[in-house]
């Protein structure tokens, strides 16, 4: 049973569409991987940063800005 309102889009599908668009633009694989990692991890409501150091302090303003730019840059 589909619990989404008519015309809505699951976030996972929106992210994949964005990634596909960026691939079609010819961005580097490294950039694509970065976008995908940021979008898939950051968008969870219960997100706790998983750093290589093991620290879980909140994301820096710079990181939040990077995510914002990734999501809302002009296409």
N, C-alpha and C positions, 0 to 999 in steps of 0.2 A: 504494500500500500504506500502510495506516495504522500508524504506529509508536508510537502512544500506547496505554497500558494502557486496558482497558475502564473506562468511567466517568470517565476523566480529561478535562480541558478545556484546550485551548490557552490560553496566557496572553492572546493577542490577542483571543480570543472572550470571555474573562472581563472584560477591560478594556472591550470594546464593550458587554457586558451591564451593567457598572457605569455606563458613560456613559449608556446608554439609561435606566437606572433614575433617574439624576440628572436627566435631561431630563424624565422623567415626574413627578418631584418638583417641577418648575417652577423649577429654579435658573436663574440668568441665563446667557446665552450666554457671557459673559466667564468665568464660573466653570467652565462646562462645558469651554470651550477650555483653560483652565488645567489642569483635571484631566486632560484628554486628552493635552495636551503633556507634563505631568509623568509620567504613567503610561507613555506610549509611549516616551519617551526614557529615563527613569530606570531602567526595568526591564531594560535590556540589560546583560549581563555585562561588556561592554567599554566601558561608559559613560565618556565623558570630557565634562565640561561644555562646552557651546558657548555662550559668552557673547558679547554684542555687542562687548565690549572685546577679545575674542580670547584672554583668559586661560583657562587650563584647570586651575586649582588645584581641589582637592576641594571638594565641596559643604559648605556651612556646616551646623552642627548645626541651625539654624533651618529650613533648606531640607529637611534630612532629616526633621525632625519634621513639616513640612508634608506631605511625601509619606506618612509613616507615618499621620498623621491621615486623609489622603485614603483610604488603603487600608483602614484598620481602624476607622473611626468606626462607631458603632452606627447601624444602618439604621433 
